[in-house]
Amino acid sequence: MRTGETLNNFHTINSFWQMAYIKEEKYTDDTTARIASHYKEILRLLGEDPDREGLLKTPERVAKALQFLTQGYGQDGAEIIKGAIFKEEYRQMVLVKDIELYSTCEHHIMPFIGKAHVAYIPDGYITGLSKIARVVETYARRLQVQERLTVQIRDCIQKTLHPLGVAVVIEAAHTCMQIRGVQKANAITTTSAFSGVFLKDERTRNEFLNLIK
């Protein structure tokens, strides 16, 4: 199979802002109150006074922040893709790169921040470009490890859209490495996951990797 030899043969989106969509922050009052009560006690255990002026609203703010950072648990990546599937006889690479990514390390409950590059080769059907970015965010907004996140994005697109192949690369900086533990501020972690022709065809895989450099 040929995937083309020039950039004109690729459908490339270079930045996440081009696929902007409305973000909603949803909180449950009961959940907010329960998390806040626990966090108030955490502040005490840390030696703080949760009743002082500067901290009075902190437990509630943290409770809302945690719900926002993990709102992906209430979302379904497959349903997002199914909401915009179109029949199209396009069989070249579709690449959405530099998708901003914000996730939370499940080991330390600290953020890791980076970008995802996602490509697929259609087999009769395509999906809306913004749906790719939304799938990334759906799985990123959970307690995660980068390795699992990479595979979840790949599998969601492969199993829902049934393309000829999917490629995902994530580059991220982990604050649990930067500001605690080994304290290596410039360390970047890169993970990848491939399926279909991206696994079988070295030229196709190399074209993808060259495009995201």
MARSE-78583 format. One record per atom (N, C-alpha, C): residue number from 1; residue in one letter; x negated, z, y negated. Coordinates in steps of 0.05 Angstrom, whole numbers, plus 5000, padded with zeros to 4 digits. Atoms other than C-alpha are relative to their C-alpha. Layout:
# residues N
[pt NUM "A" [X Z Y]] ...
***
This chain:
# residues 213
[pt 1 "M" [4983 5000 5024]] [pt 1 "M" [5000 5000 5000]] [pt 1 "M" [4983 5000 4975]] [pt 2 "R" [5015 5001 5025]] [pt 2 "R" [4976 4983 4930]] [pt 2 "R" [5015 5017 4979]] [pt 3 "T" [4988 4984 5022]] [pt 3 "T" [4987 5031 4872]] [pt 3 "T" [4992 4989 4973]] [pt 4 "G" [5008 5011 5025]] [pt 4 "G" [4958 4986 4819]] [pt 4 "G" [4972 5007 4992]] [pt 5 "E" [5028 4996 5007]] [pt 5 "E" [4890 4981 4786]] [pt 5 "E" [4996 5005 4971]] [pt 6 "T" [5003 4994 5029]] [pt 6 "T" [4904 4993 4712]] [pt 6 "T" [5020 5021 4992]] [pt 7 "L" [4981 4980 5010]] [pt 7 "L" [4939 5046 4671]] [pt 7 "L" [5027 4989 4996]] [pt 8 "N" [4974 5012 5004]] [pt 8 "N" [4994 4996 4658]] [pt 8 "N" [5018 5002 5024]] [pt 9 "N" [4984 4998 4975]] [pt 9 "N" [5016 5005 4730]] [pt 9 "N" [5010 5028 5005]] [pt 10 "F" [4992 4972 4996]] [pt 10 "F" [5028 5079 4720]] [pt 10 "F" [5019 5008 4978]] [pt 11 "H" [4982 4988 5019]] [pt 11 "H" [5084 5116 4686]] [pt 11 "H" [4989 5027 4994]] [pt 12 "T" [5015 4976 5006]] [pt 12 "T" [5044 5170 4651]] [pt 12 "T" [5012 5014 4976]] [pt 13 "I" [4991 4983 5022]] [pt 13 "I" [5070 5227 4608]] [pt 13 "I" [4978 5020 4994]] [pt 14 "N" [5024 4986 5006]] [pt 14 "N" [5014 5262 4571]] [pt 14 "N" [5004 5029 4990]] [pt 15 "S" [4997 4973 5010]] [pt 15 "S" [5045 5325 4543]] [pt 15 "S" [5028 5011 5004]] [pt 16 "F" [4975 4987 4993]] [pt 16 "F" [5099 5375 4558]] [pt 16 "F" [5021 4998 4978]] [pt 17 "W" [4980 5001 5022]] [pt 17 "W" [5131 5372 4489]] [pt 17 "W" [5017 4976 5000]] [pt 18 "Q" [4984 5024 4999]] [pt 18 "Q" [5154 5302 4502]] [pt 18 "Q" [5024 5003 5019]] [pt 19 "M" [4979 4996 4981]] [pt 19 "M" [5200 5330 4556]] [pt 19 "M" [5015 5026 4994]] [pt 20 "A" [4989 4974 5007]] [pt 20 "A" [5227 5390 4517]] [pt 20 "A" [5029 5003 5008]] [pt 21 "Y" [4972 4995 4994]] [pt 21 "Y" [5292 5422 4539]] [pt 21 "Y" [5006 5028 4990]] [pt 22 "I" [4991 4974 5010]] [pt 22 "I" [5332 5482 4518]] [pt 22 "I" [4994 5022 5020]] [pt 23 "K" [5007 4977 4983]] [pt 23 "K" [5305 5548 4545]] [pt 23 "K" [5019 5023 4993]] [pt 24 "E" [4982 4977 5004]] [pt 24 "E" [5354 5605 4555]] [pt 24 "E" [4988 5025 5011]] [pt 25 "E" [5009 4974 4990]] [pt 25 "E" [5336 5678 4561]] [pt 25 "E" [5025 5016 5007]] [pt 26 "K" [4977 4985 4990]] [pt 26 "K" [5387 5715 4603]] [pt 26 "K" [4993 5027 5010]] [pt 27 "Y" [5006 4973 4991]] [pt 27 "Y" [5388 5789 4613]] [pt 27 "Y" [5025 5013 5011]] [pt 28 "T" [4978 4985 4989]] [pt 28 "T" [5432 5835 4654]] [pt 28 "T" [4997 5029 4988]] [pt 29 "D" [5001 4974 5013]] [pt 29 "D" [5450 5899 4617]] [pt 29 "D" [4991 5022 5020]] [pt 30 "D" [5006 4979 4980]] [pt 30 "D" [5447 5942 4680]] [pt 30 "D" [4971 4999 5009]] [pt 31 "T" [5028 5003 4992]] [pt 31 "T" [5380 5913 4702]] [pt 31 "T" [4982 5008 4978]] [pt 32 "T" [5016 4993 5022]] [pt 32 "T" [5352 5921 4633]] [pt 32 "T" [4997 5030 4997]] [pt 33 "A" [5000 4971 5002]] [pt 33 "A" [5372 5994 4630]] [pt 33 "A" [4984 5014 5022]] [pt 34 "R" [5014 4988 4977]] [pt 34 "R" [5345 6010 4699]] [pt 34 "R" [4970 4996 4998]] [pt 35 "I" [5028 5005 5003]] [pt 35 "I" [5278 5976 4687]] [pt 35 "I" [4988 5017 4977]] [pt 36 "A" [5009 4985 5023]] [pt 36 "A" [5272 6009 4619]] [pt 36 "A" [4996 5030 5006]] [pt 37 "S" [5003 4972 4993]] [pt 37 "S" [5283 6078 4648]] [pt 37 "S" [4975 5005 5016]] [pt 38 "H" [5025 4998 4985]] [pt 38 "H" [5226 6067 4697]] [pt 38 "H" [4976 4997 4982]] [pt 39 "Y" [5023 5005 5017]] [pt 39 "Y" [5181 6040 4644]] [pt 39 "Y" [4995 5023 4980]] [pt 40 "K" [5002 4977 5018]] [pt 40 "K" [5195 6100 4599]] [pt 40 "K" [4983 5021 5015]] [pt 41 "E" [5015 4981 4985]] [pt 41 "E" [5168 6144 4655]] [pt 41 "E" [4971 4991 5004]] [pt 42 "I" [5028 5011 4998]] [pt 42 "I" [5107 6098 4663]] [pt 42 "I" [4984 5007 4975]] [pt 43 "L" [5013 4993 5025]] [pt 43 "L" [5091 6109 4590]] [pt 43 "L" [4991 5029 5000]] [pt 44 "R" [5007 4972 4998]] [pt 44 "R" [5093 6184 4602]] [pt 44 "R" [4976 5004 5018]] [pt 45 "L" [5022 4997 4981]] [pt 45 "L" [5047 6178 4662]] [pt 45 "L" [4974 4990 4989]] [pt 46 "L" [5024 5010 5012]] [pt 46 "L" [4998 6139 4620]] [pt 46 "L" [4990 5018 4977]] [pt 47 "G" [5008 4981 5021]] [pt 47 "G" [4995 6197 4571]] [pt 47 "G" [5012 4995 4973]] [pt 48 "E" [4987 5006 5025]] [pt 48 "E" [5039 6168 4517]] [pt 48 "E" [5026 5016 4997]] [pt 49 "D" [4974 4988 5006]] [pt 49 "D" [5101 6195 4483]] [pt 49 "D" [5020 4978 4995]] [pt 50 "P" [4981 5022 5002]] [pt 50 "P" [5157 6145 4496]] [pt 50 "P" [5021 5005 4979]] [pt 51 "D" [4980 4994 5021]] [pt 51 "D" [5200 6180 4443]] [pt 51 "D" [4989 4997 4972]] [pt 52 "R" [5010 5004 5027]] [pt 52 "R" [5153 6166 4385]] [pt 52 "R" [5010 4973 4990]] [pt 53 "E" [4987 5023 5013]] [pt 53 "E" [5176 6114 4335]] [pt 53 "E" [4991 4973 5011]] [pt 54 "G" [5010 5027 4992]] [pt 54 "G" [5131 6057 4357]] [pt 54 "G" [5007 4992 5028]] [pt 55 "L" [4995 5006 4972]] [pt 55 "L" [5151 6063 4430]] [pt 55 "L" [5029 5002 5007]] [pt 56 "L" [4972 4995 4993]] [pt 56 "L" [5225 6077 4425]] [pt 56 "L" [5013 4976 5013]] [pt 57 "K" [4988 5024 4990]] [pt 57 "K" [5245 6005 4439]] [pt 57 "K" [4983 4985 5021]] [pt 58 "T" [5019 5014 4982]] [pt 58 "T" [5185 5987 4482]] [pt 58 "T" [5011 4997 5029]] [pt 59 "P" [4990 5003 4972]] [pt 59 "P" [5217 6002 4551]] [pt 59 "P" [5021 4977 5002]] [pt 60 "E" [4980 5022 5000]] [pt 60 "E" [5276 5956 4533]] [pt 60 "E" [4987 4973 4997]] [pt 61 "R" [5014 5025 5005]] [pt 61 "R" [5230 5902 4507]] [pt 61 "R" [4986 4991 5026]] [pt 62 "V" [5014 5006 4975]] [pt 62 "V" [5189 5905 4571]] [pt 62 "V" [5019 4991 5021]] [pt 63 "A" [4980 5007 4980]] [pt 63 "A" [5251 5903 4614]] [pt 63 "A" [5010 4971 4996]] [pt 64 "K" [4990 5028 5006]] [pt 64 "K" [5275 5839 4579]] [pt 64 "K" [4977 4980 5005]] [pt 65 "A" [5023 5018 4995]] [pt 65 "A" [5205 5808 4582]] [pt 65 "A" [4997 4995 5030]] [pt 66 "L" [5004 5004 4971]] [pt 66 "L" [5200 5820 4657]] [pt 66 "L" [5022 4982 5012]] [pt 67 "Q" [4978 5017 4991]] [pt 67 "Q" [5268 5788 4668]] [pt 67 "Q" [4996 4971 4993]] [pt 68 "F" [5006 5028 5009]] [pt 68 "F" [5247 5727 4628]] [pt 68 "F" [4977 4988 5017]] [pt 69 "L" [5023 5010 4986]] [pt 69 "L" [5180 5721 4664]] [pt 69 "L" [5006 4995 5030]] [pt 70 "T" [4993 5004 4972]] [pt 70 "T" [5215 5723 4732]] [pt 70 "T" [5027 4986 5003]] [pt 71 "Q" [4974 5012 4999]] [pt 71 "Q" [5277 5683 4716]] [pt 71 "Q" [5002 4977 5020]] [pt 72 "G" [5000 5021 4980]] [pt 72 "G" [5256 5630 4766]] [pt 72 "G" [5013 5008 5026]] [pt 73 "Y" [4986 4991 4975]] [pt 73 "Y" [5285 5673 4822]] [pt 73 "Y" [5029 4991 5000]] [pt 74 "G" [4972 5008 5002]] [pt 74 "G" [5354 5653 4796]] [pt 74 "G" [5003 4970 4997]] [pt 75 "Q" [4999 5029 5002]] [pt 75 "Q" [5337 5578 4795]] [pt 75 "Q" [4992 4987 5026]] [pt 76 "D" [5005 5015 4975]] [pt 76 "D" [5334 5526 4849]] [pt 76 "D" [4987 4973 4993]] [pt 77 "G" [5014 5025 5006]] [pt 77 "G" [5282 5471 4843]] [pt 77 "G" [5013 4975 5011]] [pt 78 "A" [4987 5023 4987]] [pt 78 "A" [5318 5425 4891]] [pt 78 "A" [5025 4992 4984]] [pt 79 "E" [4976 5006 5015]] [pt 79 "E" [5383 5430 4851]] [pt 79 "E" [4993 4987 4973]] [pt 80 "I" [5009 5012 5025]] [pt 80 "I" [5345 5413 4788]] [pt 80 "I" [4994 4970 5004]] [pt 81 "I" [5006 5028 4995]] [pt 81 "I" [5319 5348 4818]] [pt 81 "I" [5025 4985 5007]] [pt 82 "K" [4976 5014 4991]] [pt 82 "K" [5386 5331 4850]] [pt 82 "K" [5018 4994 4976]] [pt 83 "G" [4984 5005 5024]] [pt 83 "G" [5417 5334 4780]] [pt 83 "G" [4993 4975 4986]] [pt 84 "A" [5008 5025 5013]] [pt 84 "A" [5380 5271 4761]] [pt 84 "A" [4984 4983 5019]] [pt 85 "I" [5013 5019 4982]] [pt 85 "I" [5364 5224 4818]] [pt 85 "I" [5012 4972 4996]] [pt 86 "F" [4991 5027 5007]] [pt 86 "F" [5368 5149 4804]] [pt 86 "F" [4987 4980 5020]] [pt 87 "K" [5011 5021 4982]] [pt 87 "K" [5360 5089 4850]] [pt 87 "K" [4984 4981 4983]] [pt 88 "E" [5018 5018 5015]] [pt 88 "E" [5301 5048 4826]] [pt 88 "E" [4979 4989 5018]] [pt 89 "E" [5020 5012 4982]] [pt 89 "E" [5256 4999 4862]] [pt 89 "E" [4973 5000 4986]] [pt 90 "Y" [5027 4997 5012]] [pt 90 "Y" [5193 5025 4829]] [pt 90 "Y" [4983 5015 5020]] [pt 91 "R" [5016 4989 4979]] [pt 91 "R" [5137 5039 4877]] [pt 91 "R" [4971 5004 4991]] [pt 92 "Q" [5026 4993 5010]] [pt 92 "Q" [5078 5056 4833]] [pt 92 "Q" [5000 5030 4993]] [pt 93 "M" [5003 4971 5005]] [pt 93 "M" [5052 5124 4814]] [pt 93 "M" [5015 5009 4974]] [pt 94 "V" [4987 4987 5023]] [pt 94 "V" [5094 5168 4767]] [pt 94 "V" [4984 5026 4996]] [pt 95 "L" [5017 4976 5006]] [pt 95 "L" [5048 5220 4735]] [pt 95 "L" [5009 5014 4975]] [pt 96 "V" [4994 4982 5023]] [pt 96 "V" [5069 5278 4691]] [pt 96 "V" [4977 5020 4999]] [pt 97 "K" [5023 4983 5000]] [pt 97 "K" [5007 5313 4669]] [pt 97 "K" [5000 5019 4975]] [pt 98 "D" [5002 4980 5022]] [pt 98 "D" [4987 5372 4624]] [pt 98 "D" [5026 5015 4995]] [pt 99 "I" [4976 4984 5002]] [pt 99 "I" [5051 5410 4638]] [pt 99 "I" [4992 5029 4996]] [pt 100 "E" [5007 4973 5005]] [pt 100 "E" [5043 5478 4606]] [pt 100 "E" [5012 5019 5021]] [pt 101 "L" [4992 4982 4978]] [pt 101 "L" [5047 5534 4657]] [pt 101 "L" [4994 5029 4993]] [pt 102 "Y" [5003 4972 5005]] [pt 102 "Y" [5058 5608 4648]] [pt 102 "Y" [5012 5015 5024]] [pt 103 "S" [4990 4986 4977]] [pt 103 "S" [5063 5652 4709]] [pt 103 "S" [4989 5028 5001]] [pt 104 "T" [5008 4972 4998]] [pt 104 "T" [5052 5724 4732]] [pt 104 "T" [4988 5005 5027]] [pt 105 "C" [5013 4993 4975]] [pt 105 "C" [5002 5746 4784]] [pt 105 "C" [5014 5023 5014]] [pt 106 "E" [4985 4979 4986]] [pt 106 "E" [5038 5786 4838]] [pt 106 "E" [4982 5023 5008]] [pt 107 "H" [5018 4978 4992]] [pt 107 "H" [4976 5828 4852]] [pt 107 "H" [4996 5021 4978]] [pt 108 "H" [5005 4982 5022]] [pt 108 "H" [4968 5858 4783]] [pt 108 "H" [5022 5000 4979]] [pt 109 "I" [4978 5004 5020]] [pt 109 "I" [5032 5837 4746]] [pt 109 "I" [4987 4994 4973]] [pt 110 "M" [5013 5009 5024]] [pt 110 "M" [4987 5803 4695]] [pt 110 "M" [5003 4969 4999]] [pt 111 "P" [4995 5029 5002]] [pt 111 "P" [4995 5732 4668]] [pt 111 "P" [4977 4982 5008]] [pt 112 "F" [5019 5022 4998]] [pt 112 "F" [4959 5669 4688]] [pt 112 "F" [5012 4976 4987]] [pt 113 "I" [4991 5021 5018]] [pt 113 "I" [4963 5610 4642]] [pt 113 "I" [4984 4975 5004]] [pt 114 "G" [5015 5025 4997]] [pt 114 "G" [4945 5537 4650]] [pt 114 "G" [5017 4976 4998]] [pt 115 "K" [4984 5025 5001]] [pt 115 "K" [4972 5468 4663]] [pt 115 "K" [5001 4988 5028]] [pt 116 "A" [4996 5014 4974]] [pt 116 "A" [4999 5428 4721]] [pt 116 "A" [5001 4970 4996]] [pt 117 "H" [4998 5029 4999]] [pt 117 "H" [4991 5355 4737]] [pt 117 "H" [5015 4993 5026]] [pt 118 "V" [4983 5007 4977]] [pt 118 "V" [5045 5326 4783]] [pt 118 "V" [5005 4970 5001]] [pt 119 "A" [4996 5029 4996]] [pt 119 "A" [5050 5256 4811]] [pt 119 "A" [5016 4996 5026]] [pt 120 "Y" [4987 5008 4975]] [pt 120 "Y" [5094 5222 4862]] [pt 120 "Y" [5003 4969 5000]] [pt 121 "I" [4996 5029 4997]] [pt 121 "I" [5104 5151 4888]] [pt 121 "I" [5027 4996 5012]] [pt 122 "P" [4972 5003 4991]] [pt 122 "P" [5178 5134 4893]] [pt 122 "P" [5003 4983 5025]] [pt 123 "D" [4992 5016 4977]] [pt 123 "D" [5210 5106 4955]] [pt 123 "D" [5030 4993 4997]] [pt 124 "G" [4973 5008 5005]] [pt 124 "G" [5273 5077 4925]] [pt 124 "G" [5015 5017 4980]] [pt 125 "Y" [4986 4981 5019]] [pt 125 "Y" [5292 5137 4881]] [pt 125 "Y" [4980 5013 4982]] [pt 126 "I" [5015 4985 5019]] [pt 126 "I" [5264 5169 4819]] [pt 126 "I" [5016 5023 4989]] [pt 127 "T" [4986 4978 5013]] [pt 127 "T" [5281 5232 4781]] [pt 127 "T" [4993 5001 4971]] [pt 128 "G" [5006 4998 5029]] [pt 128 "G" [5285 5249 4707]] [pt 128 "G" [4973 5014 4996]] [pt 129 "L" [5027 4989 5005]] [pt 129 "L" [5216 5264 4679]] [pt 129 "L" [5001 5029 4993]] [pt 130 "S" [4999 4972 5008]] [pt 130 "S" [5238 5330 4649]] [pt 130 "S" [5005 5018 5025]] [pt 131 "K" [4994 4984 4976]] [pt 131 "K" [5260 5352 4719]] [pt 131 "K" [4974 5009 5013]] [pt 132 "I" [5026 4992 4988]] [pt 132 "I" [5187 5353 4742]] [pt 132 "I" [4989 5024 4985]] [pt 133 "A" [5009 4977 5015]] [pt 133 "A" [5169 5400 4686]] [pt 133 "A" [5017 5025 5005]] [pt 134 "R" [4982 4978 4994]] [pt 134 "R" [5229 5443 4701]] [pt 134 "R" [4995 5012 5028]] [pt 135 "V" [5007 4990 4974]] [pt 135 "V" [5210 5448 4774]] [pt 135 "V" [4975 5018 4999]] [pt 136 "V" [5024 4984 5004]] [pt 136 "V" [5141 5472 4753]] [pt 136 "V" [5007 5028 4989]] [pt 137 "E" [4993 4975 5012]] [pt 137 "E" [5172 5525 4709]] [pt 137 "E" [5017 5018 5018]] [pt 138 "T" [4983 4984 4982]] [pt 138 "T" [5223 5547 4761]] [pt 138 "T" [4983 5017 5019]] [pt 139 "Y" [5016 4985 4981]] [pt 139 "Y" [5169 5567 4810]] [pt 139 "Y" [4978 5017 4986]] [pt 140 "A" [5020 4984 5015]] [pt 140 "A" [5120 5592 4757]] [pt 140 "A" [5013 5026 4990]] [pt 141 "R" [4987 4976 5010]] [pt 141 "R" [5172 5641 4730]] [pt 141 "R" [5009 5019 5023]] [pt 142 "R" [4996 4980 4978]] [pt 142 "R" [5165 5686 4791]] [pt 142 "R" [4974 5015 5003]] [pt 143 "L" [5025 4987 4993]] [pt 143 "L" [5113 5735 4816]] [pt 143 "L" [4986 4981 5019]] [pt 144 "Q" [5013 5022 4986]] [pt 144 "Q" [5062 5686 4843]] [pt 144 "Q" [4971 5004 5006]] [pt 145 "V" [5029 5006 4998]] [pt 145 "V" [4994 5668 4869]] [pt 145 "V" [4998 4970 4996]] [pt 146 "Q" [5003 5028 5008]] [pt 146 "Q" [4968 5601 4845]] [pt 146 "Q" [5002 4981 5024]] [pt 147 "E" [4999 5017 4976]] [pt 147 "E" [4959 5574 4916]] [pt 147 "E" [5028 4994 5009]] [pt 148 "R" [4972 5004 4991]] [pt 148 "R" [5032 5585 4935]] [pt 148 "R" [5015 4983 4980]] [pt 149 "L" [4986 5015 5020]] [pt 149 "L" [5057 5558 4869]] [pt 149 "L" [4995 4970 5002]] [pt 150 "T" [5007 5028 4997]] [pt 150 "T" [5020 5493 4879]] [pt 150 "T" [5015 4987 5023]] [pt 151 "V" [4987 5011 4977]] [pt 151 "V" [5049 5483 4948]] [pt 151 "V" [5031 4999 4996]] [pt 152 "Q" [4971 5000 5004]] [pt 152 "Q" [5120 5502 4927]] [pt 152 "Q" [5009 4977 4983]] [pt 153 "I" [4993 5023 5017]] [pt 153 "I" [5121 5449 4873]] [pt 153 "I" [4999 4974 5016]] [pt 154 "R" [5002 5024 4983]] [pt 154 "R" [5096 5396 4921]] [pt 154 "R" [5023 4998 5020]] [pt 155 "D" [4979 5001 4979]] [pt 155 "D" [5145 5415 4976]] [pt 155 "D" [5028 4995 4989]] [pt 156 "C" [4974 5004 5013]] [pt 156 "C" [5204 5417 4929]] [pt 156 "C" [5006 4971 4994]] [pt 157 "I" [4997 5028 5007]] [pt 157 "I" [5193 5347 4904]] [pt 157 "I" [5001 4982 5026]] [pt 158 "Q" [5002 5016 4976]] [pt 158 "Q" [5175 5319 4973]] [pt 158 "Q" [5027 5002 5016]] [pt 159 "K" [4977 4996 4983]] [pt 159 "K" [5235 5349 5009]] [pt 159 "K" [5026 4991 4986]] [pt 160 "T" [4976 5007 5014]] [pt 160 "T" [5286 5333 4955]] [pt 160 "T" [5002 4971 4993]] [pt 161 "L" [5000 5027 5009]] [pt 161 "L" [5265 5265 4929]] [pt 161 "L" [4991 4980 5022]] [pt 162 "H" [5011 5016 4978]] [pt 162 "H" [5232 5239 4993]] [pt 162 "H" [4984 4976 4991]] [pt 163 "P" [5018 5022 5009]] [pt 163 "P" [5178 5198 4958]] [pt 163 "P" [4980 4994 5022]] [pt 164 "L" [5021 5007 4981]] [pt 164 "L" [5120 5164 4993]] [pt 164 "L" [4977 5020 5000]] [pt 165 "G" [5021 4979 5001]] [pt 165 "G" [5076 5221 4971]] [pt 165 "G" [5002 5015 4974]] [pt 166 "V" [5000 4983 5023]] [pt 166 "V" [5067 5278 4922]] [pt 166 "V" [4972 5011 4997]] [pt 167 "A" [5026 4988 5006]] [pt 167 "A" [5004 5304 4888]] [pt 167 "A" [5004 5021 4978]] [pt 168 "V" [4998 4979 5020]] [pt 168 "V" [4999 5370 4850]] [pt 168 "V" [4972 5013 4996]] [pt 169 "V" [5025 4985 5006]] [pt 169 "V" [4938 5400 4815]] [pt 169 "V" [5007 5019 4978]] [pt 170 "I" [4996 4979 5020]] [pt 170 "I" [4940 5465 4776]] [pt 170 "I" [4973 5011 4992]] [pt 171 "E" [5024 4987 5012]] [pt 171 "E" [4885 5491 4730]] [pt 171 "E" [5010 5024 4984]] [pt 172 "A" [4990 4977 5014]] [pt 172 "A" [4895 5562 4705]] [pt 172 "A" [4979 5021 4996]] [pt 173 "A" [5017 4977 5006]] [pt 173 "A" [4860 5622 4674]] [pt 173 "A" [5016 5025 5007]] [pt 174 "H" [4987 4976 4991]] [pt 174 "H" [4878 5689 4705]] [pt 174 "H" [4990 5024 4984]] [pt 175 "T" [5009 4977 5016]] [pt 175 "T" [4878 5749 4659]] [pt 175 "T" [4991 5024 5017]] [pt 176 "C" [5010 4979 4983]] [pt 176 "C" [4868 5795 4718]] [pt 176 "C" [4971 4997 5007]] [pt 177 "M" [5029 5004 4997]] [pt 177 "M" [4799 5764 4724]] [pt 177 "M" [4986 5002 4973]] [pt 178 "Q" [5012 5001 5026]] [pt 178 "Q" [4787 5759 4649]] [pt 178 "Q" [4996 5027 4986]] [pt 179 "I" [5001 4975 5016]] [pt 179 "I" [4803 5828 4622]] [pt 179 "I" [4998 5025 5017]] [pt 180 "R" [5004 4978 4982]] [pt 180 "R" [4796 5872 4683]] [pt 180 "R" [4984 4991 5024]] [pt 181 "G" [5015 5008 4976]] [pt 181 "G" [4759 5872 4749]] [pt 181 "G" [4973 4988 4993]] [pt 182 "V" [5026 5013 5005]] [pt 182 "V" [4701 5822 4745]] [pt 182 "V" [4996 4992 4971]] [pt 183 "Q" [5001 5006 5028]] [pt 183 "Q" [4717 5806 4672]] [pt 183 "Q" [4983 4975 4994]] [pt 184 "K" [5012 5026 5005]] [pt 184 "K" [4697 5733 4673]] [pt 184 "K" [5019 4983 4983]] [pt 185 "A" [4980 5011 5019]] [pt 185 "A" [4731 5706 4611]] [pt 185 "A" [5003 4969 5002]] [pt 186 "N" [4999 5029 5000]] [pt 186 "N" [4714 5632 4623]] [pt 186 "N" [5007 4988 5027]] [pt 187 "A" [4994 5010 4973]] [pt 187 "A" [4734 5627 4696]] [pt 187 "A" [5026 4985 5001]] [pt 188 "I" [4975 5016 4997]] [pt 188 "I" [4785 5572 4712]] [pt 188 "I" [5003 4995 5030]] [pt 189 "T" [4993 5005 4972]] [pt 189 "T" [4819 5566 4780]] [pt 189 "T" [5015 4974 5003]] [pt 190 "T" [4987 5026 4995]] [pt 190 "T" [4838 5497 4806]] [pt 190 "T" [5010 5000 5029]] [pt 191 "T" [4989 5003 4973]] [pt 191 "T" [4885 5487 4865]] [pt 191 "T" [5014 4972 5002]] [pt 192 "S" [4988 5026 4996]] [pt 192 "S" [4913 5423 4895]] [pt 192 "S" [5017 5000 5025]] [pt 193 "A" [4984 5003 4976]] [pt 193 "A" [4966 5402 4945]] [pt 193 "A" [5009 4971 5000]] [pt 194 "F" [4993 5028 4998]] [pt 194 "F" [4980 5331 4970]] [pt 194 "F" [5018 4996 5025]] [pt 195 "S" [4984 5008 4977]] [pt 195 "S" [5029 5297 5017]] [pt 195 "S" [5001 4970 5001]] [pt 196 "G" [4996 5029 4997]] [pt 196 "G" [5042 5227 5044]] [pt 196 "G" [4976 4984 4994]] [pt 197 "V" [5021 5019 5005]] [pt 197 "V" [5000 5171 5016]] [pt 197 "V" [4976 5013 4985]] [pt 198 "F" [5021 4987 5014]] [pt 198 "F" [4960 5219 4973]] [pt 198 "F" [4981 5014 5020]] [pt 199 "L" [5017 4989 4979]] [pt 199 "L" [4934 5250 5038]] [pt 199 "L" [4986 4977 5016]] [pt 200 "K" [5009 5021 4982]] [pt 200 "K" [4926 5185 5077]] [pt 200 "K" [4982 4979 4986]] [pt 201 "D" [5013 5022 5015]] [pt 201 "D" [4900 5137 5023]] [pt 201 "D" [4981 5012 4980]] [pt 202 "E" [5020 4989 5017]] [pt 202 "E" [4835 5158 4991]] [pt 202 "E" [5000 4987 4972]] [pt 203 "R" [5000 5014 5026]] [pt 203 "R" [4840 5105 4936]] [pt 203 "R" [5023 5010 4983]] [pt 204 "T" [4977 4990 5015]] [pt 204 "T" [4910 5129 4916]] [pt 204 "T" [4994 5028 4989]] [pt 205 "R" [5007 4973 5008]] [pt 205 "R" [4886 5201 4914]] [pt 205 "R" [4979 5000 4977]] [pt 206 "N" [5021 5002 5021]] [pt 206 "N" [4824 5182 4873]] [pt 206 "N" [5011 4990 4974]] [pt 207 "E" [4988 5009 5025]] [pt 207 "E" [4866 5144 4823]] [pt 207 "E" [5015 5023 4985]] [pt 208 "F" [4987 4977 5012]] [pt 208 "F" [4908 5206 4812]] [pt 208 "F" [4980 5019 4987]] [pt 209 "L" [5020 4981 5010]] [pt 209 "L" [4847 5250 4804]] [pt 209 "L" [4985 4989 4976]] [pt 210 "N" [5013 5012 5024]] [pt 210 "N" [4815 5201 4755]] [pt 210 "N" [5018 5001 4976]] [pt 211 "L" [4981 5000 5022]] [pt 211 "L" [4878 5199 4713]] [pt 211 "L" [5003 5027 4987]] [pt 212 "I" [4996 4973 5012]] [pt 212 "I" [4881 5274 4704]] [pt 212 "I" [4974 5013 4990]] [pt 213 "K" [5025 4989 5010]] [pt 213 "K" [4808 5283 4685]] [pt 213 "K" [5002 5004 4970]] 
***
